[in-house]
Amino acid sequence: MLLPVTYRAGEGGAMEVGGCDLADLARRYGTPLYVYDEETAVGLAREFVLAMGARGSVLYSAKAFYSPAFLALLRGTGVGVEVASGGELHLALAAGFTGDQIHVLGNNKSREEIEAAYSAGATLVIDGAHEFDLITSVVRAPERIRCEIRVSPGISARTHQFIATGQLDSKFGFALEGGAAYQAARLALAHPDIDLVGLHSHIGSQISDLGGHQAALEAVLDLAAQLRRDAAWFMPQISAGGGLAIAQREEEAPPTPTEFVTALLDWLASGARRRGLDQPLLLVEPGRAIAGPAGVAVYTVGAIKDVPGIRRYVAVDGGMGDNLRPKLYGARYQPMAVKAPGAEATAKVTIVGKYCESTDVLATDEPMPNLEIGDLICFPAAGAYQMSMASNYNGLPRPAVVLVKDGKSRLMRRRETASDLLRSEIF
């Protein structure tokens, strides 16, 4: 799925999403503009939930896109939420999630963040040894806090090195190699303030080959079997993280949510059976796989520069301030001309942003039809890790975000203004 499920070419071939003409939305809300299709987001979340059934839970990974309106929309599908900071926890609570639906991750949690997780009744995923003392300072006996131990399984996912997280050399989790994960679990089991409810692992993002997930499950199940033998602990649940890839170009065909969940459930069942373990509940944490395909970014063409014999540069009114991913870890998109998405390409162009950096490049040497100043360009698969990483670099306000359904649109986030840049400043 490259484009949202409601995409169609409207009258004259122009692009429509959610029954709304992208050019009309650009005129109404301005550009850069992020457009999320409600039907796509809800459909993907429900597919994960349906595939899981009663055998576990689906947690939306909020860091992919955490607008409270979007979170509230997903809450209605039956997903829980995984947050990576106190700020994301605050947004999840504002969106209506309750503590039993929330898991709190993070490799360097503050005392305030652990206090917030405890007060909310959320599950805490312990990522480092320092958290044990922080938990002691926060939890009030005889109460305890539900926790998982984050395990670094020593698995190198087939993805960009900057979004691989499960290998031994990682800032995340307790390594299996050397026994750190085992010792952390034993400490948690003996800790008077902790109710250890599971083990957690995550090996990376934008992963199409699920072999790494299988290997990680096997490694964590080995740890669970060892803890059962040595500490009589029966693991209630296991989190396999997320990381499922999405298509960012037409030639890409990653596993579907159903294929992802089904494969993990099968591997978990067989792995537990071989070790004589009761099958634990499975948790998965998709973020990109729900938000990514639901969103498109729309830009307006500005300056066009030809370097004869070398390259044509087409500049748009956004760039690395709202989409850092191409330069952060080599993300490749398939841009489309909004006025004629099916038109034959006439030249290769490099689409750049307006930020004062040579690295502000969104797409390099992409075949496109003839483009003129004022034309609109759409970037599909733009719903994840773009707005959530957006910045005010160069003093540029962040874009507006709209949600579309059945020909109607509503703002989820208004466009920032120059006045917003001063709200936190003191002078």
C-alpha positions in Angstrom: 0.0 0.0 0.0 1.7 3.1 -1.2 -1.2 5.5 -1.1 -4.2 5.6 1.4 -7.0 3.2 0.6 -9.3 6.0 -0.3 -7.0 7.4 -2.9 -8.4 8.0 -6.4 -7.7 10.1 -9.4 -10.6 12.6 -9.5 -11.8 14.8 -12.3 -9.0 15.7 -14.7 -6.8 13.1 -13.0 -6.1 15.2 -9.8 -5.4 13.4 -6.6 -8.1 12.7 -4.0 -7.7 11.2 -0.5 -10.7 10.6 1.8 -13.0 12.1 -0.9 -11.1 15.4 -0.7 -9.1 16.9 -3.6 -5.6 17.6 -2.4 -5.4 20.8 -4.4 -8.5 22.0 -2.7 -7.1 21.1 0.7 -3.8 23.0 -0.2 -5.8 26.1 -1.1 -7.8 25.9 2.1 -5.1 25.1 4.6 -1.9 26.1 2.8 1.3 24.1 2.3 3.3 22.3 3.5 0.3 20.2 4.5 0.0 16.8 6.1 -3.2 14.9 5.2 -4.2 11.8 7.1 -6.9 9.4 5.8 -9.1 8.2 8.7 -10.2 5.1 6.8 -6.7 3.9 6.2 -5.5 4.5 9.8 -8.5 2.9 11.4 -8.4 -0.1 8.9 -4.8 -0.9 9.6 -5.2 -0.7 13.4 -8.2 -2.9 13.2 -6.4 -5.4 11.0 -3.7 -5.7 13.7 -6.3 -6.1 16.5 -8.3 -8.7 14.5 -5.2 -10.8 13.7 -4.2 -10.8 17.3 -7.6 -11.7 18.7 -7.5 -12.9 22.3 -3.9 -14.1 22.1 -2.4 -10.7 23.0 -2.6 -7.0 22.6 -1.7 -4.3 20.1 0.0 -1.1 21.3 0.2 1.8 18.9 3.7 3.3 19.1 2.9 6.9 19.7 6.3 8.3 18.6 5.3 7.6 15.0 2.7 10.4 15.2 1.2 11.6 18.5 -1.5 14.2 17.7 -4.1 13.7 20.5 -6.9 13.7 17.9 -5.1 10.9 16.0 -4.5 8.9 19.2 -8.1 9.2 20.2 -9.1 8.0 16.7 -7.0 4.9 17.2 -8.2 4.3 20.7 -11.6 3.5 19.3 -10.1 0.5 17.4 -9.1 -1.4 20.5 -5.4 -0.7 20.5 -3.4 0.4 23.5 -0.5 2.8 23.3 3.3 2.6 23.8 4.9 5.9 24.8 8.6 6.9 24.9 8.5 9.9 27.2 6.6 11.8 29.8 5.4 14.1 27.1 3.9 11.3 25.0 2.3 9.8 28.2 0.7 13.2 28.8 -0.7 13.2 25.2 -1.9 9.7 25.5 -3.8 10.4 28.7 -5.3 13.6 27.0 -6.5 11.3 24.2 -8.4 9.2 26.6 -6.1 6.2 27.1 -6.2 4.7 30.6 -3.2 3.4 32.5 -3.9 -0.3 31.8 -3.7 0.5 28.1 -0.3 2.3 28.3 3.3 1.0 28.3 6.1 3.5 29.0 9.5 3.0 27.4 12.7 5.0 27.3 16.4 4.4 28.0 16.9 7.3 30.3 13.7 7.8 32.2 13.6 10.6 34.8 12.2 10.2 38.3 9.3 12.5 37.1 8.6 10.2 34.2 8.5 7.1 36.4 6.3 9.0 38.9 3.9 9.9 36.0 3.8 6.3 34.8 3.1 5.0 38.3 0.4 7.6 39.0 -1.3 6.8 35.7 -1.3 3.0 36.4 0.8 2.3 33.3 3.2 -0.6 32.7 6.8 0.5 32.9 9.4 -1.1 30.6 12.6 -1.1 32.6 15.5 -0.2 30.3 18.5 0.4 32.6 19.7 -0.5 36.1 19.2 3.1 37.3 15.5 2.6 37.1 15.4 0.2 40.1 16.4 2.9 42.5 14.0 5.4 40.9 11.2 2.9 41.3 12.0 2.5 45.0 11.8 6.3 45.5 8.5 6.5 43.7 6.3 3.5 44.6 4.4 3.6 47.9 4.1 0.2 49.6 2.2 -2.0 49.6 1.4 -0.9 46.0 3.6 -2.2 43.2 4.2 -1.1 39.6 3.7 -3.4 36.7 7.0 -3.7 34.8 8.6 -5.5 31.9 12.4 -5.9 31.4 13.7 -4.7 28.0 16.0 -7.3 26.6 18.6 -6.6 24.0 18.6 -10.0 22.2 21.8 -9.5 20.2 19.9 -9.6 16.9 21.0 -7.3 14.1 17.9 -6.4 12.0 18.2 -6.0 8.2 17.6 -2.3 8.2 19.5 1.0 8.4 22.1 1.0 11.2 20.5 4.1 12.7 17.1 2.4 13.2 18.5 -1.0 14.4 18.0 -1.4 18.1 18.3 -5.1 19.1 22.0 -5.7 18.5 24.5 -6.0 21.4 26.1 -2.6 20.8 22.9 -0.5 21.5 21.9 2.0 24.1 18.7 0.1 24.6 17.9 -2.6 27.1 19.8 -5.3 29.0 21.9 -7.6 26.9 21.3 -11.3 26.9 25.0 -11.9 26.2 26.9 -11.7 29.4 23.8 -12.3 31.6 22.7 -8.7 32.1 19.1 -9.4 31.1 18.9 -12.4 33.4 20.3 -10.4 36.3 17.9 -7.6 35.7 14.9 -10.0 35.7 16.1 -11.7 38.9 16.4 -8.2 40.5 12.9 -7.3 39.3 11.5 -10.5 40.7 13.0 -9.9 44.1 12.1 -6.2 44.2 9.3 -5.4 46.6 7.9 -2.6 44.5 7.8 -4.4 41.1 5.3 -6.8 39.6 7.2 -8.3 36.7 4.6 -9.1 34.0 6.8 -9.8 31.0 9.9 -9.4 28.9 10.2 -6.9 26.0 12.4 -6.7 23.0 12.5 -4.5 19.9 15.1 -5.0 17.1 14.6 -2.0 14.9 12.3 -0.2 12.4 11.3 -0.4 8.7 11.9 -4.2 8.7 10.5 -6.4 5.8 12.4 -9.6 6.6 10.7 -11.1 9.7 13.5 -13.5 10.4 15.0 -11.1 12.9 11.8 -11.1 14.8 11.7 -14.9 14.9 15.3 -15.0 16.2 14.6 -12.4 18.9 11.5 -14.4 20.1 13.6 -17.5 20.4 16.3 -15.7 22.4 13.8 -14.1 24.8 12.0 -17.5 25.2 15.3 -19.0 26.2 15.6 -16.4 28.9 12.0 -17.1 30.0 12.8 -20.8 30.3 15.9 -20.1 32.4 13.9 -17.9 34.7 11.2 -20.5 35.1 13.9 -23.1 36.1 15.8 -20.8 38.4 13.1 -18.6 39.9 9.8 -20.4 39.2 8.6 -17.4 37.2 6.0 -18.1 34.5 6.1 -15.2 32.0 2.6 -13.8 31.5 3.4 -11.8 28.4 6.1 -11.1 25.9 6.5 -8.0 23.7 8.0 -8.4 20.3 8.1 -4.7 19.7 7.1 -3.3 16.3 9.3 -2.2 13.3 7.1 -3.6 10.5 8.1 -1.9 7.3 5.7 0.0 5.0 5.9 0.6 1.2 7.5 3.9 0.4 7.8 3.1 -3.3 5.6 1.1 -5.7 8.1 -1.8 -6.0 8.1 -2.5 -2.2 5.8 -5.1 -0.8 6.5 -5.6 3.0 4.4 -8.1 5.0 0.9 -7.1 5.9 -0.2 -6.5 9.5 -2.0 -9.9 9.4 1.1 -11.7 8.1 3.2 -10.0 10.7 1.0 -10.9 13.7 0.2 -14.4 12.4 3.9 -15.2 11.9 4.8 -14.0 15.4 2.0 -15.9 17.0 3.0 -19.1 15.2 6.6 -18.7 16.2 5.7 -17.9 19.8 3.4 -21.0 20.1 6.0 -23.4 18.7 8.8 -21.8 20.7 6.9 -22.0 24.0 5.9 -25.6 23.3 9.4 -26.7 22.5 10.5 -25.3 25.9 7.6 -26.7 27.9 6.3 -23.2 28.6 2.8 -22.0 28.8 2.2 -19.7 25.9 2.3 -16.1 27.1 0.3 -13.3 25.7 1.9 -11.5 22.7 2.3 -7.8 22.5 3.2 -5.9 19.3 3.9 -2.2 19.0 3.2 -1.0 15.4 3.6 2.7 14.8 4.8 3.4 11.3 2.7 0.5 10.0 -0.5 2.3 11.1 0.3 6.0 10.7 2.7 5.8 7.7 0.4 4.7 4.9 -2.4 6.9 6.2 -0.6 10.2 5.7 0.6 12.1 2.7 2.6 15.4 2.6 1.7 18.1 0.1 4.2 20.8 -1.0 4.1 23.8 -3.4 6.9 24.1 -5.9 8.9 27.3 -5.7 12.4 27.9 -7.3 13.5 25.7 -10.1 17.2 25.5 -11.0 18.9 23.8 -13.9 22.6 22.8 -13.7 23.2 21.9 -17.3 24.3 18.4 -17.9 24.1 17.6 -14.1 20.8 18.1 -12.4 17.5 19.9 -12.2 16.6 21.2 -8.7 13.0 21.7 -7.8 12.5 23.5 -4.4 9.4 23.1 -2.3 8.1 25.1 0.7 9.0 22.4 3.2 11.9 20.1 3.6 14.1 18.8 6.4 12.1 20.8 9.0 9.1 18.6 8.5 10.8 15.5 7.0 14.2 14.7 8.4 14.0 11.1 7.4 15.8 11.1 4.0 18.9 12.6 5.7 18.6 10.9 9.0 18.5 7.4 7.7 18.3 7.3 3.9 14.5 7.1 3.5 13.4 7.1 -0.1 10.0 8.3 -1.2 8.1 8.3 -4.5 6.9 11.9 -5.1 3.9 12.5 -7.4 2.6 15.6 -9.2 -0.8 16.4 -7.7 -2.2 17.8 -11.0 -1.4 14.7 -13.0 -0.2 11.7 -10.9 -0.3 9.3 -13.8 1.4 11.6 -16.3 4.5 10.4 -18.1 7.7 11.5 -16.7 9.7 14.0 -18.8 12.8 14.4 -16.8 14.5 13.5 -13.5 14.4 16.1 -10.8 15.9 16.4 -7.3 13.4 17.8 -4.9 14.9 20.0 -2.2 13.6 22.0 0.7 14.0 25.7 1.6 16.2 25.2 4.7 19.7 26.6 4.7 21.5 23.2 4.5 22.9 21.5 1.4 21.6 18.2 2.9 18.0 19.5 2.7 17.0 17.0 0.0 13.7 15.1 0.0 14.2 13.0 -3.2 17.1 12.6 -5.6 16.9 12.2 -9.4 13.2 11.1 -9.4 11.3 10.8 -12.7 8.6 13.5 -12.8 6.4 15.2 -15.4 7.0 18.8 -16.2 6.8 20.9 -13.1 6.2 24.7 -12.9 6.3 27.2 -10.1 3.1 26.9 -8.1 2.5 23.2 -8.8 1.8 20.8 -6.0 3.9 17.7 -5.2 2.6 14.9 -3.0 4.8 12.5 -1.0 2.9 9.3 -0.1 3.7 7.2 3.0 4.4 10.4 4.9 2.4 9.7 8.1 5.1 8.4 10.4 8.2 10.1 11.9 7.8 13.3 9.9 5.6 15.6 11.9 6.7 13.9 15.2 10.3 14.9 14.3 9.4 18.3 12.9 11.4 21.3 14.1 11.4 25.1 13.8 14.8 25.2 12.2 15.5 28.5 10.4 12.6 29.9 12.4 10.0 28.3 10.1 6.6 27.4 11.6 5.6 23.7 11.5 2.9 22.6 9.0 -0.8 22.1 9.5 -2.2 18.6 9.8 -5.7 17.6 8.6 -7.8 14.4 8.9 -10.1 13.5 6.0 -13.1 11.2 5.6 -16.0 11.0 3.3 -15.2 14.3 1.6 -14.8 16.3 4.8 -11.7 17.6 6.4 -10.9 18.8 9.9 -7.8 20.3 11.4 -5.9 18.1 13.9 -3.1 20.6 14.2 -3.2 24.2 13.1 -0.3 25.7 11.2 2.1 27.5 13.5 2.6 31.2 13.1 5.6 33.5 13.6 4.0 34.4 17.0 4.3 30.8 18.1 8.0 31.0 17.8 8.1 33.5 20.6 5.8 31.7 23.1 8.6 30.1 25.0 11.1 32.9 24.7 12.0 35.4 27.4 13.6 38.6 26.5 
